[in-house]
Amino acid sequence: MRFGRLALTAAALLLVTTASVPAGTPTNRTGRHDGLSADGAPPRGAAPRPTVLRPAHEVPFGAFVGSWDSYIPQIQRLSAWLGGADLQVGHTYLAGNGWADVEGENQVLGLWSQWRLADPARILVLGVPMLVPNEGDLPDSRVAALLERGNHGEFDRHFLQLARKLVAFGGADTMLTLGWEMNGTTYTSRCRPDPAAWKAYWRRIVTVMRSVPGQRFRFDFAPTRGLDAVPWTRCYPGDDVVDIIGMDSYDMPAGTGFDDMVSEPYGLQDQVEFAARRGKPVSYPEWGLFRNGDDPVYVRRMIEWIRTHDTAYQTVTDYCPHGFWGCPDNPRSTAVFKELMSGSPGGPSGAGSGPAARHQRLLHFRQP
């Protein structure tokens, strides 16, 4: 997902003062491991396989339709297109051109938080870059140096500012996909240059953001599906600083069938088993078409997969070439998506027991 800087006039919703870094923020690298260690997915057959299948159920869902305040009405239009489906998830991103972007535009954070607060069942998912410029095509050596600076606390104040703004604007329960797709090469916020430093930096950011009074943030570890540039298990920062095991899963590479996406190393099956061993749900913050054109089989299989696993939420990327409502290039896939998602009530609305109820408690974050 690539974004350019959009100049917006920040609304004077609240003046948030710059604050010092909280005491006790960790600076040492922790949880070092290489390859498939205790944090990794063990070889198939090396240990009992956890139970991952669930009875078919509805999952909180939405679509990425744009990052800025002017895109919020698109959610309602997409809902109408889907026959009044309850789009409970709003997905947006912070730009990563500079640290001011990571601190968040007041107007944008405020309005998205207001959208979330209008319905207690809603979930706001926010992509947060870990380093800037996030799309600067920096070499690995530069990324490694930035990670080291981050681990010495140089960037803490920006994440503290973001956390305080979110709490002040009513987004205290925002779901944060911090450093999404870290196992790839697209973003500066990537893991491959120094996995140990990356994990320590993730831990530091989470500690800084959790230090803000009133916060109830949840952190979604969301690599791309498959091996990519580095096994995503090498980047996993620890169960205490991750709430959900996400995965961005597009229809790629060309010629790949859905069964291959399930069984490939570090693919969908490894994701759900990795999460189940840790007692955590999975998510699909980004999914959609890509390298195989108009592919209705992939769409049907992906939705079936989402609905039969312990899935906390899912959001399709809805613009060309990936999407359905916002892209006229995929008529057969659009028909399947509309067939399966029209009228969906989204996630469960009542508390109880079992995975669905746990999602309700985890993701709706009602005040005690």
Steps between C-alpha positions, in 0.01 A plus 500: 500500500664822389398849607612851419482786744165683493493845655204534735411787728515349849186572697556642844336204668744497790846633580725207583819600673834342419596274787808322618560131445350289781735353752583134473492484121714203394816566305660155480431263213287212620379167374785434258448197282603385158301312242225278637563511872253477786329806354486343156273245338649154568542261208180323406464182704750607765227562757126440532308728269267740682130507418434798277172436318182666632136463402413748225422839653477866411809713562528878552593639159559813302708633214782742448339775292735790579702645784378853553191651654324547165494123447296417808163538314620231258445240771127570504483491120673164494258374764204603284655325199519185713132511587541671834785281626641617832853615422635502853864556408649828384854461368733792440872580503734772615725637230869451569677785324615656826454468873212751498307240297562233762373732772174522303296780346262636764209527261541152357550326834211689652250422226593132471472472878155659484400241239613227738317649801169521312451123544650286780533206258740690273874442479750760379810342345792740454819422309794664678847525341791430732759702307503791256509553212299179488511479121841655450671202330774508762776237488518236771795674665298819548204305636725317747642833617150643549397195700799551726407864552145394578624257761686783668174690543549767233149455354301419814339843525322459166324181605418650837342797322295271276379297798395810693315640201310177442393484864401867502293468181315188615712240320638335814402154371656535153647187342854580383667314213844621599766464230271295276659270238827510690625179337507661155712764329245773418526703819773654711318354804632158405663223695757335272793740560513406871222275636623519862506880491161510328340285768651709778377818331145360467508417870620849583224668295231285659633579848501872425145499363365284782640747753228755415217506757167384362638308204360160402697456179538161335800421283466288186818335366420491127763362258440410138411140425790267419874529529550840331837654597532335842293241692245703694553275800847654536334839548244394762567721805327295770159401630491776762514776238279344230124453526415367153697306237402667174593433139469701178400242241457601136434274202865458402738400352358432156388142456465435874192308610333545836620162627855621438431812705389277785786250491799713400765565767389792716161490328144494629524165679821598677337827605194341663707233674756757622214706645317204651809389692503846657128522568462796266252566217609575145407787269520596134554879494566498123380251245381515142578419139840570348697278262234258376248746362129450552517194727163410657631166635757682711235738634265218599777295660643800688164592652437138593844485664433818698164370621628159612797612707545704818491829312473827689431721195566535128521792259522472124708755309235655280664676208642372170641246445409351837139584570138453405282800576767752406637314197301415185771265368392190694134429419500126581683548828275793584193281453639240741602760758157659484326162522694401812514833683166666420292551811774368727441603862875505559620366831297374796300747703461307824744384768533136592766235475721364224707671231223728374435637846873541559516711185219711638684558825836555332394729221206702620680620814199611698586705804466311829 
